[in-house]
Amino acid sequence: MQLLSSTKRLRTGALLLGATTLFAWAQATQSPQPSSQSTPPTPPAQKPGPPVPAGTGGPGGTTEAERMQKFLAIGAPPDPAAVNRGKNLFVATCGFCHGAAATGGESGPNLVRSVLVLHDNKGDQIGPVIRNGRPQKGMPAFPALTQAQITDIAEFLKSRYQAAANRGAYQIQNIITGDPKAGQAFFNGAGKCNTCHSVTGDLAGIAKRYEPDALQSKFLYPGSGRRGEASPDDKSKRAVPTATVTLPSGETFTGELEHLDDFNVSILDAKGEYHSWVIDNGNVKVSVQDPLAAHLDLLRKYTNADMHNVLAYLETLK
């Protein structure tokens, strides 16, 4: 019994020694955890990346122009010097048919919308056409042009279709080029504008409320955007067409014109109720009253000088 008891004590001691060893080994292999009061380890310093080019706004280019170029998939703009050389060459050799701006002439098509030009890369597509011409379509050949000159022409054409695609880059130039006195004479004379408008009433200070391009658009196309668009101020009330619909029974309905074509007419009456009728063999008669009809009539009569003169006059109403 004593021998057995000694053996049992030896086994127990060995087990305790093994457990202690395993615990110490596990503690040694674990990463030390910082205490709540210790300072966290400082991360290793990172190597500085490549410098950001000036004017790009970020890696890879993030300016508004570059974002728009990527969005429109029109590529990077061509070299301005090449564009200038190409423009001079184009006007001298191609402008008499395709127009000085490549938008088409009397005998040549619009190249800004050309699929061949769109797919061109520094003259690889248009080069053979320029050198060999298209005799069947009346285009002469220009074999004397060098590859460098053709590349310059291609860069000019690229700048033209990029400008057409990227409307956000369009810059409005000074459009106040007319004669204010001539505009006033047209306003009170041939245009008969003063029969509906007053420079001391609805048009008082109008040049302060609108930029020149917006003001020109407003008197040329006053009906654009009037449906569902709020009035910008208390002096500019929306002019909405109205219609009177007469049924075969003689009953009439009047309200704001919602829709009118050869087959249907619909209005919104004073109570806000919607009405619609089918126009069948003239049984339903429609009479439209458009307060902007005079503007539409003038749009067919304006000369280029008239439009600029009227704008110059309106710009004096500040």
Summary of the structure (lengths in Angstrom):
residues: 318
radius of gyration: 39.0
end to end distance: 121.9
largest distance: 137.1
contacts: 745
relative contact order: 0.09
helix: 42%
strand: 10%
